[in-house]
Amino acid sequence: MVKDDNIEAVFVATDAPSHARHVIEALKYGKHVASAVPAVFGSLEDADKVFEAVKKSGLKYMMFETSFFHDALYGMRKIYDAGGFGKIVYAEGEYYHYMSEPIDSYKGWRIGLPPQWYPTHSNAYYVGVNDGYFTEVSCQGMPSIIKHLKPENNIYKNPYGTEIALFRTNTGGTARMAVSWDTPGDEGERGRIRGERGSFYGKYQGIEKNLPDIRKPALPPGVPAGGHGGSHGYLMNNFVESIILDRKPLVNIGVALNLTVSGIVAHQSALRDGELMKIPRYDF
């Protein structure tokens, strides 16, 4: 595929441990690249390698984080850009996906997956609102009663089925981001924002009266919105337009790594009993 000169862009939808390697390979052959989440898998070294590869290539890279085009988060971003929140004081994001048994996966990569190695659905409820980033994290992990989430039963030696990260943000605020595999009940991705001028808990409440239209625009004819909250078509459209119009993709390499690496460091913090740890920033 990468050697075919008729192909201009590649979507990497392989197993998560291979994302970084396959993205770098496609870039090396001159292809624009979109990738499924996460951008990298548990490796800060891979994050640096992918970042440098994208910068060196001059090509477009976009991670397809579905939360960016959920109705609520899309609306939050529009309201933030219009000044409706002011400085964000507090954010919450949650990704709940109960797995009493692991999801079937290539070479079993999902078996015992550390929750915060798959953090982008929840972390988007801050990073995706204001293009911000996290500076430090203290994370608590809860040892799991589920078999594949016990350290002796997975290749990651991961003991946690739920990890709750408390981040310091670049605006001086706080964010609580939760990922959980072992708590049955209501599932999905969601988040909330509190700012100096307003908040969003399913709807906007605040002092800004001149709010923008927060509905997503129409897609090109024949392009369905697709799954994951009607996000797939919008992600694809944004990526294609970034190539055709030569503009920065919404979830570019800097945003993608700020979403992903913060979770990698959060898991390290959980393994160190909540030690406060600094998070590298990727500015692109």
Buried (B, 14 or more C-beta within 10 A) or exposed (E): EBEEEEBEBBBBEBBBBBBBBBBBBBBEBEBBBBBBBBBBBBBBEBBBBBBEBBEEBEBBBBBBBBBBBBEBBBBBBBBBEEBBBBEBBBBBBBBBBBBEEBEEEEEBBBBBBBBBBBBBBBBBBBBBBBBBBBBBBBBBBBEBEBBBBBEEBBEBEBBBBBBBBBBBBBBEBBBBBBBBBBBEEEEEBBBBBBBBBBBBEEEBEBEBEEBEEBEBEEBEEEBEBBEBBBBBBBBBBBBBBBBEEEEEBBBBBBBBBBBBBBBBBBBBBBBEEBEEBEBBBBEB
